[in-house]
Amino acid sequence: MDDDTPLYSIGELARTTGLTVRTIRFWSDAGVVPPADRTPAGYRRYGQDALARLGLVRTLRDLGVGLATIQRVLEREVTVAEVAAVHAEALETQIRTLRLRRAVLRAVAGRGSAPEEMELMHKLATLSDRERRHLVTTFIDSAFQGLDVDPGFLATMRAAMPDLPDDPTQAQLDAWVELAELLQDDDFRAGMRKAAIDQIEALKGVDRPAPAEAERLAELIRQRTADARAAGIAPQSQAARPVADELVRQCAELSGRSDGPEFRAWLLQRLDVARDSRYEHYWRLISVINGWPAPDMGPAVDWLTAAVRASGTA
């Protein structure tokens, strides 16, 4: 070693860097900041590069990087960029977990949950995206397996997966916990399956419209019935008759049938199935979780059903 090269004792390094002697000694023993020399008495002496090493080691340790990984960085086995990328990904996972824990604790505090409910809420809230999708997919498969369900309906169900944000609102967390509980409820699954069977029976011998056409009709029903309600038109009133007749005619055309008593009886049966509270509740929870506009077909279907029944032609 060049006699002109300044060497530092551990105490001098500590004063220069602000680190404790104990920390520097520990890192030195770990091999990440090796001494450049020793005095005749065996005391460690460090070269100028120790200051740079200590700065890098302290930064990486503050970021949660382990000493073994730091040693690999210093020996140029891996780059700082590679280590940073891995740890950034790990931190993202930790941050998401902490946010979910915070949301669960707020829910527990707000609901006065029992210990058992708190444990369940935490378990459900911390499921991964893959686990959530698996839970929903398993429910759909078991509820509709073997049924001649409209492929468009199944595609819509499978596409509408709950996507819980990293920092969910209390409403989103509550909706996900409730949905997850329902997905594992045998009675709820059986009710959804029965509603699907009823719908299949109602659609026998009827043309199945394209999804875009069905959505266009649904929007028309929403709009016309909303306008009627806003105008104060009761579904049982005479003023409701033209609105109901128009919508029934549109429904008949879309299904390839003609309006008449037989069709209206069939339509009422289908409207009753469509109004099934389980479907409505399922989609409401999905909408809350994903931040979508809440489904609003319930009031529209109620008004149209009452108007058709009041027409006396069913």
Secondary structure, 3 states (H helix, E strand, C coil): CCCCCCCECHHHHHHHHCCCHHHHHHHHHHCCCCCCEECCCCCEEECCHHHHHHHHHHHHHHCCCCHHHHHHHHCCCCCHHHHHHHHHHHHHHHHHHHHHHHHHHHHHHHHCCCHHHHHHHHHHHCCCHHHHHHHHHHHHHHHHCCCCCCHHHHHHHHHCCCCCCCCCCHHHHHHHHHHHHHHCCHHHHHHHHHHHHHHHHHCCCCCCCCHHHHHHHHHHHHHHHHHHHHCCCCCCCHHHHHHHHHHHHHHHHHCCCCCCHHHHHHHHHHHHHHCCHHHHHHHHHHHHHHCCCCCCHHHHHHHHHHHHHHCCCC
